[in-house]
Amino acid sequence: MEDIQRHARLRVGAQGRVVLPAGLRSALGFEEGTTVVAYIEGEGRLVIESPEAIQRALLAEWSGVAGERSLVDELLAERRAAAVREAEEVEADLAGPRREPVD
């Protein structure tokens, strides 16, 4: 099995530049001109990822959410049912308590 570089000690240089060693770049498939996304995760953790890796992670995380059902249709059905209940409540409030007239 090929030995892949997984970590390195880096130094922040002039103008805040950090150079990724060739072994890391190769392991990640980063070539000259590759666009990467950097963000802070937690406290003191800098993450550098390719946009493609982020997309794959998001697709994997959300792949099973909707399945065969339509979340939009579910929301509409819930709102319609709530509207019917609200209309029934208003109708009941308008009818008020039934009292017999006093002679």
C-alpha positions as CSV (number, residue, x, y, z in Angstrom):
1,M,0.0,0.0,0.0
2,E,1.3,3.4,-0.9
3,D,2.5,5.6,2.0
4,I,0.4,8.8,1.9
5,Q,1.4,11.9,3.8
6,R,-1.4,12.7,6.2
7,H,0.0,15.4,8.4
8,A,2.8,18.0,8.4
9,R,4.0,20.9,10.6
10,L,3.5,24.1,8.7
11,R,4.7,27.6,9.3
12,V,2.9,30.8,8.5
13,G,5.2,32.9,6.4
14,A,5.3,36.3,4.9
15,Q,1.9,37.9,4.3
16,G,0.2,35.0,6.1
17,R,1.1,32.4,3.5
18,V,1.1,28.7,4.3
19,V,2.7,26.3,1.9
20,L,1.3,22.8,1.7
21,P,4.0,20.2,1.3
22,A,4.0,18.2,-2.0
23,G,3.1,15.0,-0.1
24,L,-0.1,16.6,1.3
25,R,-1.0,18.2,-2.1
26,S,-0.5,14.9,-3.9
27,A,-2.6,13.0,-1.3
28,L,-5.4,15.5,-1.7
29,G,-5.1,15.8,-5.5
30,F,-4.4,19.5,-5.2
31,E,-2.5,20.8,-8.2
32,E,-1.3,24.3,-9.1
33,G,-4.4,26.5,-9.6
34,T,-6.7,24.2,-7.6
35,T,-9.4,26.1,-5.7
36,V,-9.8,25.1,-2.1
37,V,-12.2,26.2,0.7
38,A,-10.8,27.0,4.1
39,Y,-12.8,27.5,7.3
40,I,-12.5,27.4,11.0
41,E,-14.1,24.5,12.8
42,G,-14.3,24.7,16.6
43,E,-11.5,26.5,18.3
44,G,-8.2,26.6,16.6
45,R,-8.9,24.1,13.9
46,L,-8.4,25.2,10.3
47,V,-9.9,22.9,7.7
48,I,-8.9,23.0,4.0
49,E,-11.1,21.1,1.6
50,S,-11.8,20.9,-2.1
51,P,-15.3,22.1,-3.2
52,E,-15.8,18.6,-4.5
53,A,-15.1,17.0,-1.1
54,I,-17.6,19.4,0.5
55,Q,-20.2,18.6,-2.1
56,R,-19.7,14.8,-1.7
57,A,-20.1,15.2,2.1
58,L,-23.3,17.2,1.8
59,L,-24.8,14.8,-0.7
60,A,-24.0,11.9,1.6
61,E,-25.4,13.6,4.7
62,W,-28.7,14.6,3.0
63,S,-29.1,11.7,0.5
64,G,-31.7,9.8,2.6
65,V,-33.7,12.8,3.8
66,A,-36.4,13.0,1.2
67,G,-36.3,9.5,-0.2
68,E,-39.5,8.9,-2.3
69,R,-41.6,11.4,-0.4
70,S,-42.0,15.1,-1.3
71,L,-41.2,17.3,1.6
72,V,-43.0,20.2,-0.1
73,D,-46.2,18.1,-0.5
74,E,-46.0,17.1,3.2
75,L,-45.6,20.7,4.3
76,L,-48.6,21.7,2.1
77,A,-50.7,18.9,3.5
78,E,-49.8,20.0,7.1
79,R,-50.7,23.6,6.3
80,R,-54.0,22.6,4.7
81,A,-55.0,20.5,7.7
82,A,-54.0,23.4,10.1
83,A,-56.1,25.8,8.0
84,V,-59.2,23.5,8.3
85,R,-58.7,23.2,12.1
86,E,-58.4,27.0,12.4
87,A,-61.5,27.6,10.3
88,E,-63.5,25.2,12.5
89,E,-62.3,27.0,15.6
90,V,-63.3,30.4,14.2
91,E,-66.7,29.0,13.2
92,A,-67.2,27.6,16.7
93,D,-66.2,30.9,18.3
94,L,-68.6,32.8,16.1
95,A,-71.5,30.5,16.9
96,G,-70.8,31.1,20.6
97,P,-72.7,29.3,23.3
98,R,-76.4,28.5,22.5
99,R,-78.8,30.0,25.0
100,E,-82.6,29.8,25.0
101,P,-84.3,33.2,25.1
102,V,-85.6,34.3,28.4
103,D,-89.4,35.3,28.6
